[in-house]
């Protein structure tokens, strides 16, 4: 663990959070657009016949990881 790096991360996070309060953001609009993108990527994998069932699941888990969504222990092999 690098203490300076951890302190810098915390400072940047606090700064960004304070700035977010100063302008309007529609979190639903952002989440909806991201969710649609994720679903679109998953749909492409599911409909692509080149993937075996195992490989399709692997690709879907990778999509979750790409968007920093916890996929649980299914990927711990």
C-alpha positions as CSV (number, residue, x, y, z in Angstrom):
1,X,0.0,0.0,0.0
2,X,1.3,3.4,-1.0
3,X,0.2,6.0,1.6
4,X,0.8,9.0,-0.7
5,X,-1.2,7.4,-3.5
6,X,-4.0,6.6,-1.2
7,X,-4.1,10.1,0.2
8,X,-4.0,11.5,-3.4
9,X,-6.9,9.3,-4.4
10,X,-9.0,10.4,-1.4
11,X,-8.2,14.1,-2.2
12,X,-9.2,13.7,-5.8
13,X,-12.4,11.8,-4.9
14,X,-13.4,14.4,-2.4
15,X,-12.7,17.2,-4.9
16,X,-14.8,15.6,-7.6
17,X,-17.6,14.9,-5.2
18,X,-17.7,18.5,-4.1
19,X,-17.8,19.7,-7.7
20,X,-20.6,17.4,-8.7
21,X,-22.8,19.3,-6.2
22,X,-22.3,22.5,-8.1
23,X,-24.1,21.5,-11.4
24,X,-27.1,19.5,-12.4
25,X,-26.7,15.8,-13.3
26,X,-29.5,13.5,-14.1
27,X,-28.2,10.2,-12.7
28,X,-31.1,8.3,-14.2
29,X,-30.2,9.4,-17.7
30,X,-26.5,8.4,-17.2
31,X,-27.4,5.1,-15.7
32,X,-30.0,4.3,-18.3
33,X,-27.6,5.0,-21.2
34,X,-24.9,2.9,-19.5
35,X,-27.4,0.1,-18.8
36,X,-28.5,0.1,-22.5
37,X,-24.9,-0.1,-23.6
38,X,-24.2,-3.0,-21.3
39,X,-27.4,-4.8,-22.5
40,X,-26.5,-4.2,-26.1
41,X,-23.0,-5.7,-25.6
42,X,-24.4,-8.7,-23.8
43,X,-27.0,-9.3,-26.5
44,X,-24.2,-9.3,-29.1
45,X,-22.5,-12.0,-27.2
46,X,-25.6,-14.1,-26.7
47,X,-26.6,-14.0,-30.4
48,X,-23.1,-14.7,-31.7
49,X,-23.0,-18.4,-32.5
50,X,-19.2,-18.5,-32.5
51,X,-19.2,-18.6,-28.7
52,X,-19.8,-21.9,-26.8
53,X,-22.0,-21.5,-23.7
54,X,-18.9,-21.4,-21.5
55,X,-17.2,-18.7,-23.7
56,X,-20.4,-16.7,-23.8
57,X,-20.6,-16.6,-20.0
58,X,-16.9,-15.6,-19.9
59,X,-17.5,-12.8,-22.3
60,X,-20.5,-11.5,-20.3
61,X,-18.4,-11.6,-17.1
62,X,-15.8,-9.6,-18.9
63,X,-18.4,-7.0,-19.9
64,X,-19.4,-6.7,-16.3
65,X,-15.8,-6.2,-15.3
66,X,-15.4,-3.6,-18.0
67,X,-18.1,-1.5,-16.4
68,X,-16.8,-2.4,-12.9
69,X,-19.8,-4.4,-12.0
70,X,-19.2,-7.3,-9.6
71,X,-19.9,-10.6,-11.3
72,X,-19.3,-12.7,-8.1
73,X,-17.1,-15.7,-7.8
74,X,-18.1,-17.2,-11.2
75,X,-14.9,-15.8,-12.7
76,X,-12.5,-17.2,-10.0
77,X,-11.1,-20.1,-12.0
